[in-house]
Amino acid sequence: MKFWKKSKLLCLFLVLALSVSLLSSCTLDGLGQLLSGLVDLGGSEDGGQGTPPVLEGNDIYNKPYYQALTDEEKLFYQTIYTSLAAKNATVEIQASSDDKGDAIFAAFSAVARDNPQLFWLNGGATLNGKVEPLSKKTTYTLSPYILTGYGSIEEMSDAVSQRITAIVEEAKVLPDLYDQILFLHDYLVDSVEYDSDAVDDILEGDGKTVHPSSTSYGAFIEGKAVCSGYAAAFAILVQELNVPCIRVQGRKIGGENHEWNAVYFEGASYFVDVTWDDPLTTGEHDNRSHLYYFINQAELSKTHEIAEGEIVPTCTATAHEYYRHHGYFSESYDYAQFCAIAAKQANKDTVVVRFGSLNALNAAIRHLSEQEKIFSVPALQERLRGKGYSLSHNDTALTLTFFLPD
């Protein structure tokens, strides 16, 4: 009997122990949608670890982690995906020899990464192998760790599918595809609560228990999620609009591990972070944010770091960044331009402007707030007459927000 032990670092929140015992059993512990590619899940033709493939445009959204596999691993991927998509709890895999554990785990990890609709997985599994005495071929049984306690896979899938259908049908009422995607973003921000308690549960867990908040089930059915649940739910919803969307894993700069999305829209890629657009506060200014809706790499890199080995698109476009798309962006501060932007938002609870530089943002604060010119803005005069307002600004995102009275 051969035995060896390997260790791989995956995110989020977990050092993943990969124990392989061929001819007997092996285990891959994980945390579902929280797992990432801090290691390269791809393989070279000789079976060793390779680098992510160079994929351009829409191609990167077409099962990117499948594309990173070796030919042999792709065959395992197809077998695993077919069985899991049929909602089987285990997968039987036939192999020509007893040394395919790493390849099977690589394929399974890719299946979990590429397919957010398999929400009951957490990216971890056990693998048992049995060698046929005469042929020497090996039959492997892959047993993924799955979400339990909420009914069968079939029952959970039916509940999630019904919810997805209802949400997407509501989005499709809007005539513009951009607004449909925005509706899905806003729906998750408004209907899902960030589950801070789940973070500790996941960190302190054994890696074998799938926490609902780490999955889209938590977002859709329980109304609670951590970043992986938000990102998985958003990917599923956007894909239902036939818009390419994948999950991206990494970390907050200088902080905790994290997950968000990339979307392909009108020939360009953009990042979306639904989690960070969902305010944690409750109270007077509990407003949804769009700071991380359709942003590019330059904007993302101010706060996020993409994990090593992640397969991600090039995101340089700015045309459909939320504030530019809606005409709420100003390269420099100009009072007349601010008045025009405020007029577009006069019926909302807030007036938000994103500026092109910190100097422009500070100039707006001095003129509008310190010199009280906000009270002279034509579209806001009646609403502000005899009343106050509150203000916040984000020096990283370069946004200025005025909270208006009722």
KAQUI-V539368 format. One record per residue. N is the residue number from 1. RES is the residue in three letters. D_LAST is the distance of its C-alpha to the last C-alpha in Angstrom with 2 decimals. Layout:
n;res;d_last
N;RES;D_LAST
N;RES;D_LAST
This chain:
n;res;d_last
1;MET;73.82
2;LYS;71.64
3;PHE;68.74
4;TRP;66.37
5;LYS;62.94
6;LYS;60.23
7;SER;56.89
8;LYS;53.95
9;LEU;50.59
10;LEU;47.62
11;CYS;43.88
12;LEU;41.40
13;PHE;42.14
14;LEU;45.80
15;VAL;49.27
16;LEU;50.85
17;ALA;54.41
18;LEU;56.58
19;SER;59.82
20;VAL;62.34
21;SER;65.50
22;LEU;67.33
23;LEU;69.64
24;SER;67.70
25;SER;63.93
26;CYS;61.09
27;THR;57.43
28;LEU;54.32
29;ASP;51.48
30;GLY;47.92
31;LEU;44.24
32;GLY;43.42
33;GLN;40.60
34;LEU;40.49
35;LEU;43.90
36;SER;44.26
37;GLY;46.85
38;LEU;47.59
39;VAL;51.04
40;ASP;52.16
41;LEU;52.54
42;GLY;54.55
43;GLY;58.32
44;SER;61.09
45;GLU;63.92
46;ASP;66.11
47;GLY;63.68
48;GLY;62.35
49;GLN;58.80
50;GLY;57.75
51;THR;54.87
52;PRO;51.92
53;PRO;53.00
54;VAL;51.90
55;LEU;49.65
56;GLU;47.94
57;GLY;45.11
58;ASN;44.55
59;ASP;47.63
60;ILE;45.91
61;TYR;43.70
62;ASN;46.75
63;LYS;47.66
64;PRO;47.97
65;TYR;49.47
66;TYR;52.01
67;GLN;53.02
68;ALA;53.63
69;LEU;56.20
70;THR;59.99
71;ASP;61.68
72;GLU;62.77
73;GLU;59.33
74;LYS;57.92
75;LEU;60.35
76;PHE;59.19
77;TYR;55.54
78;GLN;56.31
79;THR;58.05
80;ILE;55.29
81;TYR;52.47
82;THR;54.35
83;SER;54.95
84;LEU;51.47
85;ALA;49.84
86;ALA;52.10
87;LYS;50.42
88;ASN;53.60
89;ALA;53.31
90;THR;56.24
91;VAL;57.84
92;GLU;61.56
93;ILE;62.66
94;GLN;66.23
95;ALA;67.39
96;SER;70.72
97;SER;70.99
98;ASP;69.68
99;ASP;67.84
100;LYS;64.74
101;GLY;62.30
102;ASP;60.46
103;ALA;60.24
104;ILE;58.90
105;PHE;56.23
106;ALA;55.24
107;ALA;54.93
108;PHE;52.92
109;SER;50.50
110;ALA;50.06
111;VAL;49.45
112;ALA;46.70
113;ARG;45.08
114;ASP;45.38
115;ASN;44.27
116;PRO;40.91
117;GLN;41.53
118;LEU;44.16
119;PHE;41.38
120;TRP;43.70
121;LEU;45.58
122;ASN;45.00
123;GLY;47.51
124;GLY;50.16
125;ALA;53.35
126;THR;56.90
127;LEU;59.83
128;ASN;63.27
129;GLY;66.28
130;LYS;69.57
131;VAL;72.54
132;GLU;74.97
133;PRO;78.46
134;LEU;80.25
135;SER;77.81
136;LYS;76.03
137;LYS;72.79
138;THR;69.75
139;THR;67.32
140;TYR;63.99
141;THR;61.48
142;LEU;57.91
143;SER;55.70
144;PRO;52.07
145;TYR;49.85
146;ILE;47.38
147;LEU;44.35
148;THR;45.71
149;GLY;44.60
150;TYR;42.38
151;GLY;45.14
152;SER;47.51
153;ILE;46.67
154;GLU;46.93
155;GLU;44.52
156;MET;41.95
157;SER;42.35
158;ASP;41.87
159;ALA;38.61
160;VAL;37.30
161;SER;38.59
162;GLN;36.87
163;ARG;33.51
164;ILE;34.07
165;THR;35.09
166;ALA;32.00
167;ILE;29.63
168;VAL;31.66
169;GLU;31.96
170;GLU;28.20
171;ALA;28.06
172;LYS;30.87
173;VAL;28.97
174;LEU;27.37
175;PRO;29.88
176;ASP;29.69
177;LEU;31.32
178;TYR;29.10
179;ASP;26.01
180;GLN;28.01
181;ILE;28.69
182;LEU;25.09
183;PHE;24.17
184;LEU;26.76
185;HIS;25.40
186;ASP;21.83
187;TYR;23.38
188;LEU;25.25
189;VAL;22.40
190;ASP;20.27
191;SER;23.26
192;VAL;25.51
193;GLU;25.36
194;TYR;27.42
195;ASP;30.39
196;SER;31.21
197;ASP;33.89
198;ALA;35.69
199;VAL;36.41
200;ASP;38.64
201;ASP;40.25
202;ILE;41.14
203;LEU;42.45
204;GLU;44.58
205;GLY;45.75
206;ASP;49.11
207;GLY;47.92
208;LYS;49.29
209;THR;46.40
210;VAL;43.64
211;HIS;40.26
212;PRO;37.93
213;SER;34.99
214;SER;37.16
215;THR;37.41
216;SER;35.42
217;TYR;36.31
218;GLY;34.05
219;ALA;31.15
220;PHE;31.80
221;ILE;33.06
222;GLU;32.16
223;GLY;28.68
224;LYS;29.74
225;ALA;31.35
226;VAL;32.46
227;CYS;32.63
228;SER;35.69
229;GLY;34.10
230;TYR;31.07
231;ALA;33.48
232;ALA;35.90
233;ALA;33.33
234;PHE;31.88
235;ALA;35.46
236;ILE;36.42
237;LEU;33.47
238;VAL;33.86
239;GLN;37.62
240;GLU;37.07
241;LEU;35.75
242;ASN;39.08
243;VAL;37.41
244;PRO;39.37
245;CYS;37.59
246;ILE;39.16
247;ARG;38.31
248;VAL;38.88
249;GLN;39.75
250;GLY;39.89
251;ARG;38.09
252;LYS;35.46
253;ILE;37.28
254;GLY;38.85
255;GLY;37.48
256;GLU;37.53
257;ASN;38.60
258;HIS;36.07
259;GLU;35.84
260;TRP;33.84
261;ASN;34.64
262;ALA;36.12
263;VAL;35.53
264;TYR;37.78
265;PHE;36.00
266;GLU;37.63
267;GLY;40.54
268;ALA;38.82
269;SER;37.68
270;TYR;34.38
271;PHE;33.29
272;VAL;30.34
273;ASP;29.34
274;VAL;27.12
275;THR;27.56
276;TRP;26.23
277;ASP;23.19
278;ASP;22.31
279;PRO;20.47
280;LEU;22.43
281;THR;19.77
282;THR;17.69
283;GLY;14.72
284;GLU;11.42
285;HIS;12.25
286;ASP;14.44
287;ASN;14.17
288;ARG;17.29
289;SER;19.27
290;HIS;21.65
291;LEU;23.65
292;TYR;26.73
293;TYR;26.60
294;PHE;29.68
295;ILE;30.76
296;ASN;34.33
297;GLN;36.93
298;ALA;36.26
299;GLU;32.62
300;LEU;33.59
301;SER;36.40
302;LYS;34.11
303;THR;33.15
304;HIS;35.40
305;GLU;39.16
306;ILE;40.83
307;ALA;43.59
308;GLU;47.16
309;GLY;48.70
310;GLU;45.49
311;ILE;45.93
312;VAL;42.96
313;PRO;42.44
314;THR;42.22
315;CYS;38.60
316;THR;38.50
317;ALA;36.43
318;THR;33.06
319;ALA;32.41
320;HIS;30.09
321;GLU;28.33
322;TYR;24.68
323;TYR;23.42
324;ARG;26.54
325;HIS;26.52
326;HIS;23.05
327;GLY;23.73
328;TYR;21.50
329;PHE;24.62
330;SER;26.17
331;GLU;29.63
332;SER;29.32
333;TYR;26.70
334;ASP;26.56
335;TYR;23.92
336;ALA;24.42
337;GLN;24.16
338;PHE;20.92
339;CYS;19.49
340;ALA;20.80
341;ILE;19.33
342;ALA;15.82
343;ALA;16.26
344;LYS;16.97
345;GLN;13.70
346;ALA;11.35
347;ASN;9.95
348;LYS;9.49
349;ASP;7.46
350;THR;10.36
351;VAL;13.08
352;VAL;16.42
353;VAL;19.85
354;ARG;23.21
355;PHE;25.99
356;GLY;29.72
357;SER;30.72
358;LEU;29.79
359;ASN;30.80
360;ALA;28.31
361;LEU;25.48
362;ASN;26.58
363;ALA;26.92
364;ALA;23.31
365;ILE;22.18
366;ARG;24.53
367;HIS;23.61
368;LEU;19.84
369;SER;19.13
370;GLU;22.34
371;GLN;22.99
372;GLU;19.35
373;LYS;19.77
374;ILE;16.29
375;PHE;15.35
376;SER;18.02
377;VAL;16.91
378;PRO;17.04
379;ALA;14.44
380;LEU;11.78
381;GLN;13.19
382;GLU;11.35
383;ARG;7.83
384;LEU;9.35
385;ARG;11.61
386;GLY;12.16
387;LYS;9.57
388;GLY;10.51
389;TYR;10.04
390;SER;12.24
391;LEU;14.92
392;SER;17.57
393;HIS;20.66
394;ASN;23.46
395;ASP;26.80
396;THR;28.60
397;ALA;26.43
398;LEU;25.67
399;THR;21.95
400;LEU;19.24
401;THR;15.62
402;PHE;12.63
403;PHE;9.56
404;LEU;6.59
405;PRO;3.79
406;ASP;0.00
